[in-house]
Amino acid sequence: MPQAICRPRIVNRTRHALLGSTLLFGAALWADQAVAQDEALIETHAYSYFGDVKYGPDMTHLDYVNPDAPKGGEMSQSVLGTFDSFNLFTRLGNAAALSTTPFEDIMIATADDPTTLYCYLCTTIEYPEDLSYVIINLREDVTFSDGSPMTAADMEFTYNLFMEQGLPEFLAVVNDQISDFEVLDTYRFKYTFTDQAPLRARVGLASIFSPFSKAEWEASDRRLDESWDTPPMGTGAYMLGSFDYGRDLTYVRNPNFWGADLPLNVGRNNFDSIRLEYFADGSAALEGFKAGIYRFRNEFSSLQWATAYDFPAVQDGAVIKTELPDGNLASAQSFIFNLRREKFQDPRVREALGLMFNFEWSNETLFYGLYDRVTGFWSNSELAATGTPSEGELALLQPLVDEGLFDASILTDEVVMPPVSTSNQLDRGNLRRASALLDEAGWIAGDDGMRRKEGEVLRVEFLESSPSWDRIINPYVQNLTRLGIDAVLDRVDPAQETERRRSGDWDMLTHSIQMGLEPGQVLYQWFGSETAEDSSRNLMYLKNEGIDRLIDAVVNATTTEEMTTATHALDRALRTIRFNVPQWFKAVHTVAYYDIYDHPAELPPYALGEIDFWWYDADRAAELGITAGGDTQ
């Protein structure tokens, strides 16, 4: 049942209160004195900038788990593509799926309270009212997978490692926000922040790094900015087991996992192993599912969902095909333009190309009506811009218009929405509008029907590795061809796609832009000018001072109202740039799985949780002749 609302308590941590620690901590006493002598600190097990938290310190388990879920069995799923590394903290190599599984965070959010951070590897945090620093009080029972204790020294090592070898896009955001990391004693450390660190982000910054073992790392020649043959030790419930590069890998339960009985873990981490099978494409993966090579499938193909699940195991009930609710913010999945390309720097060209993608025809003809259109970057939420700007938005946008950073039309026009097309593949009205835009931009159709500007043919290549996208992109290519554009689908192998995405060698590709319910500093990584040169998120190479200023307004918002208004303005402004052609989303999980798995009757709003809190039904597996390891008897 729901826990009582819990509020942090105020503690006075003075020199006298610390004297009992002298024999244990020695010099650490004086460091702590300097921080907090005669100063009132807020001490809490959980933190939410905007309001109350859901779970109190005496919780017994999360509301959405089954506390009596049995342990055992295997969860098996498919992955498309390949892998040759286990390091997600670098852009080198192709990292294996779930590569961060061995690692845990200092504080975590839950699937029913996504904007609160709860102490996980810590017991409490402490901070003054001005949030000029945050102290983390670690649990003393946390161990790495080899049984060695995790301490503040490991956190100091990890912090220094990320600040020296972290991704440039990450460092560009946080480098000037933390002024000092200080070990206060064996299980206590402190972050001090600069004035540049947004108040709302400071507790998150203090808990952002998952600890690595200093001893293990220093005994190896591993670097954070290089690919890894195997992952380093973590504190998590699972460790890497067997693997075959590019084919499969298995994570196995750590039998000595320190946190098995932690209230936040009750009813979670229920499988003995998690196995991932790699396939070259979606069709091969589906056949593997039918053959029982793996047992759980989250289906992302509307064609396969509508037509391919009529095989015997579905008909006799051995495989369950179902739709489960998905309350997550819709991903802004889109075709994006490479703004490095001169031809795409004219917004009229981008708008014209966007007009030629016919979502309505695609949804009816290709997707079986399963999808809704992505409209903006916070679709399906209260953070999405609507109508004309509110007074609060105008206050943010007017100065940017006055400086020439946005066109004045943003102050009066309705928010930009994707074009609506007819049920015919080629919407002739949109074709005429697109033709007029290209004419205005100087791309004129010649006698051969091809559009040229200064002798250059307007050519657009779509970079893609999956054959399942052919049926979606090819009609778009055909429409663009009717417009006089030399459009082609450039299908390559997954390794080539990865390399070309990273190097910027592409015109258009599909990108999934993931926003959150409490937008923060990650916005700089998605849309900020300072990260555009080397980013895994800002692939479109967006550099816009007006957008940067609006991101500042979102990040520095101190009330929910301010954050919502600033996000509305940002969403509105991003849509006017038209660097993307919005695709589609669905508000349900379309899943199929062998009837050997079970889940709580009511799922939380923000997670499907098949690996996190589902469990293995051994009795049902025996009835189906499936062993705990996934094989059929």
NUGU-614230 format. One line per field, with one value per residue (C-alpha): residue number from 1; residue in three letters; x, y, z. Coordinates in steps of 0.1 Angstrom, whole numbers. Last residue first. Example, Ala and Ser with C-alpha at 12.3 -4.5 7.8 and 13.67 -1.06 7.14 Angstrom:
REM residues 2
vexke <- [2  1];
domar <- [SER  ALA];
px <- [137  123];
py <- [-11  -45];
pz <- [71  78];
REM end
This chain:
REM residues 633
vexke <- [633  632  631  630  629  628  627  626  625  624  623  622  621  620  619  618  617  616  615  614  613  612  611  610  609  608  607  606  605  604  603  602  601  600  599  598  597  596  595  594  593  592  591  590  589  588  587  586  585  584  583  582  581  580  579  578  577  576  575  574  573  572  571  570  569  568  567  566  565  564  563  562  561  560  559  558  557  556  555  554  553  552  551  550  549  548  547  546  545  544  543  542  541  540  539  538  537  536  535  534  533  532  531  530  529  528  527  526  525  524  523  522  521  520  519  518  517  516  515  514  513  512  511  510  509  508  507  506  505  504  503  502  501  500  499  498  497  496  495  494  493  492  491  490  489  488  487  486  485  484  483  482  481  480  479  478  477  476  475  474  473  472  471  470  469  468  467  466  465  464  463  462  461  460  459  458  457  456  455  454  453  452  451  450  449  448  447  446  445  444  443  442  441  440  439  438  437  436  435  434  433  432  431  430  429  428  427  426  425  424  423  422  421  420  419  418  417  416  415  414  413  412  411  410  409  408  407  406  405  404  403  402  401  400  399  398  397  396  395  394  393  392  391  390  389  388  387  386  385  384  383  382  381  380  379  378  377  376  375  374  373  372  371  370  369  368  367  366  365  364  363  362  361  360  359  358  357  356  355  354  353  352  351  350  349  348  347  346  345  344  343  342  341  340  339  338  337  336  335  334  333  332  331  330  329  328  327  326  325  324  323  322  321  320  319  318  317  316  315  314  313  312  311  310  309  308  307  306  305  304  303  302  301  300  299  298  297  296  295  294  293  292  291  290  289  288  287  286  285  284  283  282  281  280  279  278  277  276  275  274  273  272  271  270  269  268  267  266  265  264  263  262  261  260  259  258  257  256  255  254  253  252  251  250  249  248  247  246  245  244  243  242  241  240  239  238  237  236  235  234  233  232  231  230  229  228  227  226  225  224  223  222  221  220  219  218  217  216  215  214  213  212  211  210  209  208  207  206  205  204  203  202  201  200  199  198  197  196  195  194  193  192  191  190  189  188  187  186  185  184  183  182  181  180  179  178  177  176  175  174  173  172  171  170  169  168  167  166  165  164  163  162  161  160  159  158  157  156  155  154  153  152  151  150  149  148  147  146  145  144  143  142  141  140  139  138  137  136  135  134  133  132  131  130  129  128  127  126  125  124  123  122  121  120  119  118  117  116  115  114  113  112  111  110  109  108  107  106  105  104  103  102  101  100  99  98  97  96  95  94  93  92  91  90  89  88  87  86  85  84  83  82  81  80  79  78  77  76  75  74  73  72  71  70  69  68  67  66  65  64  63  62  61  60  59  58  57  56  55  54  53  52  51  50  49  48  47  46  45  44  43  42  41  40  39  38  37  36  35  34  33  32  31  30  29  28  27  26  25  24  23  22  21  20  19  18  17  16  15  14  13  12  11  10  9  8  7  6  5  4  3  2  1];
domar <- [GLN  THR  ASP  GLY  GLY  ALA  THR  ILE  GLY  LEU  GLU  ALA  ALA  ARG  ASP  ALA  ASP  TYR  TRP  TRP  PHE  ASP  ILE  GLU  GLY  LEU  ALA  TYR  PRO  PRO  LEU  GLU  ALA  PRO  HIS  ASP  TYR  ILE  ASP  TYR  TYR  ALA  VAL  THR  HIS  VAL  ALA  LYS  PHE  TRP  GLN  PRO  VAL  ASN  PHE  ARG  ILE  THR  ARG  LEU  ALA  ARG  ASP  LEU  ALA  HIS  THR  ALA  THR  THR  MET  GLU  GLU  THR  THR  THR  ALA  ASN  VAL  VAL  ALA  ASP  ILE  LEU  ARG  ASP  ILE  GLY  GLU  ASN  LYS  LEU  TYR  MET  LEU  ASN  ARG  SER  SER  ASP  GLU  ALA  THR  GLU  SER  GLY  PHE  TRP  GLN  TYR  LEU  VAL  GLN  GLY  PRO  GLU  LEU  GLY  MET  GLN  ILE  SER  HIS  THR  LEU  MET  ASP  TRP  ASP  GLY  SER  ARG  ARG  ARG  GLU  THR  GLU  GLN  ALA  PRO  ASP  VAL  ARG  ASP  LEU  VAL  ALA  ASP  ILE  GLY  LEU  ARG  THR  LEU  ASN  GLN  VAL  TYR  PRO  ASN  ILE  ILE  ARG  ASP  TRP  SER  PRO  SER  SER  GLU  LEU  PHE  GLU  VAL  ARG  LEU  VAL  GLU  GLY  GLU  LYS  ARG  ARG  MET  GLY  ASP  ASP  GLY  ALA  ILE  TRP  GLY  ALA  GLU  ASP  LEU  LEU  ALA  SER  ALA  ARG  ARG  LEU  ASN  GLY  ARG  ASP  LEU  GLN  ASN  SER  THR  SER  VAL  PRO  PRO  MET  VAL  VAL  GLU  ASP  THR  LEU  ILE  SER  ALA  ASP  PHE  LEU  GLY  GLU  ASP  VAL  LEU  PRO  GLN  LEU  LEU  ALA  LEU  GLU  GLY  GLU  SER  PRO  THR  GLY  THR  ALA  ALA  LEU  GLU  SER  ASN  SER  TRP  PHE  GLY  THR  VAL  ARG  ASP  TYR  LEU  GLY  TYR  PHE  LEU  THR  GLU  ASN  SER  TRP  GLU  PHE  ASN  PHE  MET  LEU  GLY  LEU  ALA  GLU  ARG  VAL  ARG  PRO  ASP  GLN  PHE  LYS  GLU  ARG  ARG  LEU  ASN  PHE  ILE  PHE  SER  GLN  ALA  SER  ALA  LEU  ASN  GLY  ASP  PRO  LEU  GLU  THR  LYS  ILE  VAL  ALA  GLY  ASP  GLN  VAL  ALA  PRO  PHE  ASP  TYR  ALA  THR  ALA  TRP  GLN  LEU  SER  SER  PHE  GLU  ASN  ARG  PHE  ARG  TYR  ILE  GLY  ALA  LYS  PHE  GLY  GLU  LEU  ALA  ALA  SER  GLY  ASP  ALA  PHE  TYR  GLU  LEU  ARG  ILE  SER  ASP  PHE  ASN  ASN  ARG  GLY  VAL  ASN  LEU  PRO  LEU  ASP  ALA  GLY  TRP  PHE  ASN  PRO  ASN  ARG  VAL  TYR  THR  LEU  ASP  ARG  GLY  TYR  ASP  PHE  SER  GLY  LEU  MET  TYR  ALA  GLY  THR  GLY  MET  PRO  PRO  THR  ASP  TRP  SER  GLU  ASP  LEU  ARG  ARG  ASP  SER  ALA  GLU  TRP  GLU  ALA  LYS  SER  PHE  PRO  SER  PHE  ILE  SER  ALA  LEU  GLY  VAL  ARG  ALA  ARG  LEU  PRO  ALA  GLN  ASP  THR  PHE  THR  TYR  LYS  PHE  ARG  TYR  THR  ASP  LEU  VAL  GLU  PHE  ASP  SER  ILE  GLN  ASP  ASN  VAL  VAL  ALA  LEU  PHE  GLU  PRO  LEU  GLY  GLN  GLU  MET  PHE  LEU  ASN  TYR  THR  PHE  GLU  MET  ASP  ALA  ALA  THR  MET  PRO  SER  GLY  ASP  SER  PHE  THR  VAL  ASP  GLU  ARG  LEU  ASN  ILE  ILE  VAL  TYR  SER  LEU  ASP  GLU  PRO  TYR  GLU  ILE  THR  THR  CYS  LEU  TYR  CYS  TYR  LEU  THR  THR  PRO  ASP  ASP  ALA  THR  ALA  ILE  MET  ILE  ASP  GLU  PHE  PRO  THR  THR  SER  LEU  ALA  ALA  ALA  ASN  GLY  LEU  ARG  THR  PHE  LEU  ASN  PHE  SER  ASP  PHE  THR  GLY  LEU  VAL  SER  GLN  SER  MET  GLU  GLY  GLY  LYS  PRO  ALA  ASP  PRO  ASN  VAL  TYR  ASP  LEU  HIS  THR  MET  ASP  PRO  GLY  TYR  LYS  VAL  ASP  GLY  PHE  TYR  SER  TYR  ALA  HIS  THR  GLU  ILE  LEU  ALA  GLU  ASP  GLN  ALA  VAL  ALA  GLN  ASP  ALA  TRP  LEU  ALA  ALA  GLY  PHE  LEU  LEU  THR  SER  GLY  LEU  LEU  ALA  HIS  ARG  THR  ARG  ASN  VAL  ILE  ARG  PRO  ARG  CYS  ILE  ALA  GLN  PRO  MET];
px <- [129  130  159  155  179  151  140  110  87  56  42  76  77  43  56  88  71  100  96  89  105  136  141  105  101  75  84  69  33  39  24  -8  -13  24  43  46  70  68  40  64  64  49  49  34  40  13  12  24  48  54  77  86  107  135  156  124  138  103  98  128  113  79  95  118  89  68  98  103  66  68  100  87  54  73  94  131  138  175  176  145  158  193  177  159  192  208  179  183  220  214  239  222  246  218  236  230  227  259  278  311  309  273  280  286  257  231  203  206  236  225  190  207  210  174  139  116  93  121  131  143  152  152  171  164  187  192  223  251  289  287  316  296  266  290  308  276  260  292  291  254  257  247  214  216  181  181  167  177  151  126  95  84  117  109  77  95  121  93  77  112  117  89  91  129  129  127  160  179  211  199  214  189  206  193  205  196  216  244  246  243  211  195  162  157  127  148  140  153  136  148  164  167  152  120  117  122  94  71  77  70  37  27  37  18  -13  -6  -4  16  8  -29  -47  -43  -16  -14  17  36  27  44  29  3  18  20  53  71  63  89  116  141  176  172  180  145  132  153  140  104  108  111  84  63  64  51  23  13  25  0  -16  2  38  43  52  17  25  16  44  73  97  70  42  50  21  0  6  -11  -32  -21  15  21  -11  -30  0  20  -9  -14  24  30  66  68  60  92  113  98  103  139  145  127  148  180  209  200  219  250  253  265  228  225  188  168  142  123  115  105  100  66  68  63  29  31  2  6  -5  -6  6  11  30  22  -15  -23  -27  4  25  10  20  -4  18  32  5  -3  27  50  38  38  74  86  78  91  100  105  115  147  159  123  119  92  115  144  120  113  149  156  129  142  177  212  204  219  207  207  205  196  204  191  160  143  162  133  106  125  153  143  138  174  174  194  217  251  250  268  252  259  232  243  245  246  259  251  263  284  312  304  295  295  288  289  278  243  230  252  283  305  336  350  333  350  369  366  366  386  377  373  408  418  455  446  456  445  410  407  419  398  367  342  313  284  287  256  249  263  253  217  218  231  207  179  203  220  258  274  277  303  295  311  307  312  322  314  320  357  358  353  366  364  353  357  346  318  299  326  331  295  281  311  323  293  296  334  328  347  384  396  364  351  383  384  349  355  386  368  339  363  379  344  341  329  339  355  333  344  312  318  305  280  275  287  260  273  266  267  274  261  275  263  228  216  196  226  230  230  224  212  217  238  242  204  193  162  160  126  114  105  81  62  91  115  144  179  207  243  239  246  269  269  240  258  265  228  233  269  289  298  333  345  319  329  311  290  320  313  329  325  288  264  231  196  191  169  156  160  150  163  150  152  138  101  81  69  74  55  65  45  43  81  91  94  93  108  127  95  84  65  85  72  78  97  134  128  153  153  169  172  194  190  220  220  255  274  305  294  321  352  342  339  375  385  369  384  418  411  382  376  392  376  341  326  338  314  284  306  321  286  260  227  201  170  147  136  99  81  47  32  37  12  0];
py <- [-309  -274  -252  -220  -225  -233  -261  -259  -288  -267  -281  -277  -240  -235  -250  -229  -196  -172  -136  -100  -72  -58  -78  -76  -41  -25  7  42  37  8  -25  -37  -75  -80  -100  -136  -155  -191  -185  -179  -142  -117  -79  -48  -22  5  43  40  63  78  97  134  149  166  198  218  249  260  227  235  269  255  228  253  277  249  237  272  273  239  247  280  264  235  261  268  269  270  240  252  288  277  254  285  303  274  273  310  305  278  250  217  192  167  140  160  127  107  140  154  188  195  195  232  241  224  202  167  170  204  190  164  193  191  182  168  145  133  135  108  117  85  91  78  89  118  131  109  109  126  106  89  81  68  45  30  26  8  -16  -23  -32  -6  4  37  46  71  105  125  152  164  164  131  117  129  109  78  82  84  52  36  46  26  -7  -6  -1  -38  -43  -27  -8  27  59  79  97  130  146  181  183  209  232  264  250  220  201  172  171  164  198  214  218  248  247  284  284  300  272  247  262  263  226  216  234  218  183  189  195  165  141  112  79  86  86  124  142  162  183  179  207  240  259  284  317  349  351  325  348  373  350  337  348  383  400  412  377  363  391  382  344  342  368  354  319  333  351  319  312  302  268  240  233  199  197  184  152  131  146  162  167  176  161  124  109  81  44  11  19  -12  2  -1  10  30  43  50  68  90  95  108  121  146  177  171  175  209  220  210  229  260  258  265  248  215  220  231  198  201  203  165  162  140  113  112  94  120  93  94  101  68  56  24  0  -37  -52  -89  -120  -150  -180  -215  -206  -232  -206  -186  -217  -228  -197  -168  -140  -128  -105  -75  -76  -84  -55  -31  -39  -30  -63  -67  -104  -128  -165  -169  -197  -210  -217  -190  -165  -174  -168  -134  -126  -136  -113  -85  -84  -96  -114  -113  -135  -120  -141  -129  -153  -164  -143  -124  -91  -75  -85  -68  -46  -12  -29  -42  -80  -89  -58  -74  -98  -130  -153  -127  -136  -143  -120  -139  -131  -140  -138  -107  -117  -150  -146  -165  -148  -110  -102  -95  -81  -50  -38  -35  -51  -40  -50  -74  -68  -31  -2  29  62  48  32  -3  -12  -34  -34  2  -7  -36  -16  15  -6  13  33  45  82  106  108  142  155  145  163  194  195  217  243  247  244  276  289  262  230  212  174  155  121  96  59  58  94  129  122  155  162  199  226  208  228  237  203  193  201  200  170  149  159  152  117  110  104  130  139  104  89  116  108  70  74  95  70  41  61  67  30  -2  -33  -63  -93  -101  -87  -53  -48  -25  -32  2  22  55  89  114  150  177  212  247  234  268  251  231  195  160  127  95  57  55  28  32  66  76  102  116  126  91  81  51  34  43  68  58  71  60  42  5  -13  -48  -42  -12  -33  -41  -46  -50  -19  -14  1  35  61  57  52  23  -1  -38  -41  -61  -61  -70  -60  -67  -79  -107  -117  -144  -143  -174  -193  -186  -165  -166  -133  -129  -91  -88  -54  -23  -7  -8  -28  -25  13  26  55  69  63  88  119  154  183  202  194  158  140  108  94  129  152  189  207  235  249  252  238  221  221  230  205  178  182  183  150  134  139  110  90  62  78  112  100  108  144  149  163  187  201  209  190  206  184  193  164  155  150  117  111  80  49  36  0];
pz <- [-229  -244  -233  -214  -186  -161  -184  -207  -211  -213  -181  -165  -175  -159  -126  -128  -133  -137  -124  -135  -115  -133  -164  -176  -160  -184  -167  -162  -151  -127  -137  -120  -119  -110  -136  -148  -170  -182  -207  -235  -244  -267  -262  -276  -250  -252  -258  -294  -312  -347  -370  -368  -396  -378  -380  -383  -366  -356  -337  -314  -306  -295  -274  -258  -250  -235  -215  -201  -191  -174  -156  -143  -131  -114  -95  -95  -132  -139  -163  -182  -186  -196  -222  -235  -238  -257  -281  -289  -294  -320  -329  -338  -351  -361  -340  -308  -289  -294  -294  -306  -323  -311  -274  -269  -291  -269  -282  -269  -246  -233  -227  -204  -179  -169  -180  -153  -171  -194  -230  -254  -290  -311  -343  -378  -405  -430  -449  -436  -429  -395  -381  -353  -375  -402  -378  -363  -398  -410  -381  -386  -423  -449  -465  -484  -493  -522  -530  -561  -555  -582  -560  -575  -563  -528  -529  -541  -513  -487  -503  -499  -463  -447  -467  -465  -427  -420  -439  -409  -416  -424  -438  -459  -488  -501  -534  -546  -579  -579  -609  -589  -574  -590  -588  -611  -635  -666  -680  -648  -614  -594  -560  -553  -518  -531  -557  -529  -509  -539  -547  -510  -511  -544  -531  -499  -520  -541  -512  -526  -508  -510  -477  -475  -455  -423  -418  -385  -361  -355  -325  -335  -347  -327  -309  -331  -360  -348  -362  -336  -326  -339  -306  -303  -310  -282  -259  -268  -263  -225  -216  -244  -228  -196  -213  -231  -266  -293  -294  -276  -263  -248  -211  -201  -219  -249  -270  -252  -281  -306  -327  -329  -348  -333  -342  -345  -376  -395  -397  -435  -452  -426  -406  -438  -455  -425  -420  -455  -456  -484  -462  -442  -473  -480  -444  -444  -477  -464  -433  -454  -436  -452  -485  -466  -448  -413  -403  -408  -410  -386  -394  -361  -329  -303  -276  -260  -223  -205  -194  -213  -207  -217  -251  -253  -272  -248  -261  -249  -254  -281  -309  -298  -299  -332  -352  -357  -345  -378  -392  -370  -347  -376  -397  -367  -360  -325  -307  -272  -273  -244  -247  -267  -290  -287  -325  -328  -311  -334  -364  -350  -347  -383  -394  -372  -386  -380  -348  -313  -284  -249  -218  -183  -155  -121  -125  -97  -96  -79  -54  -26  -40  -26  8  7  11  -20  -16  -10  -39  -27  -53  -80  -106  -141  -172  -205  -239  -275  -311  -319  -295  -278  -241  -208  -175  -169  -133  -119  -86  -89  -71  -101  -114  -147  -180  -204  -237  -230  -256  -247  -231  -196  -197  -186  -179  -150  -113  -109  -119  -95  -65  -74  -77  -99  -84  -105  -109  -110  -73  -65  -99  -92  -58  -77  -107  -93  -80  -114  -112  -125  -89  -83  -64  -35  -35  -2  9  36  40  49  60  47  11  -8  -43  -53  -76  -94  -121  -146  -161  -159  -194  -217  -197  -208  -245  -243  -230  -198  -194  -169  -151  -154  -138  -111  -100  -101  -79  -54  -54  -47  -19  -5  0  -17  3  -14  -19  -54  -69  -52  -17  -1  37  50  33  21  36  7  15  -8  -13  -21  -18  -5  23  34  23  38  20  37  37  5  -21  -27  -14  -33  -61  -69  -104  -115  -87  -99  -118  -91  -91  -79  -57  -55  -88  -95  -120  -133  -157  -174  -205  -209  -247  -258  -267  -303  -304  -295  -285  -249  -216  -229  -225  -230  -264  -297  -303  -331  -346  -334  -298  -286  -252  -226  -189  -170  -141  -104  -76  -66  -63  -27  -26  -59  -71  -78  -43  -37  -7  31  34  66  51  35  -1  -23  -21  -15  -38  -65  -57  -49  -26  -6  25  41  61  58  74  99  103  136  119  87  61  81  107  82  71  107  115  85  101  126  114  140  170  164  156  190  185  156  174  193  160  148  126  134  117  98  87  52  46  41  26  41  20  -5  0];
REM end
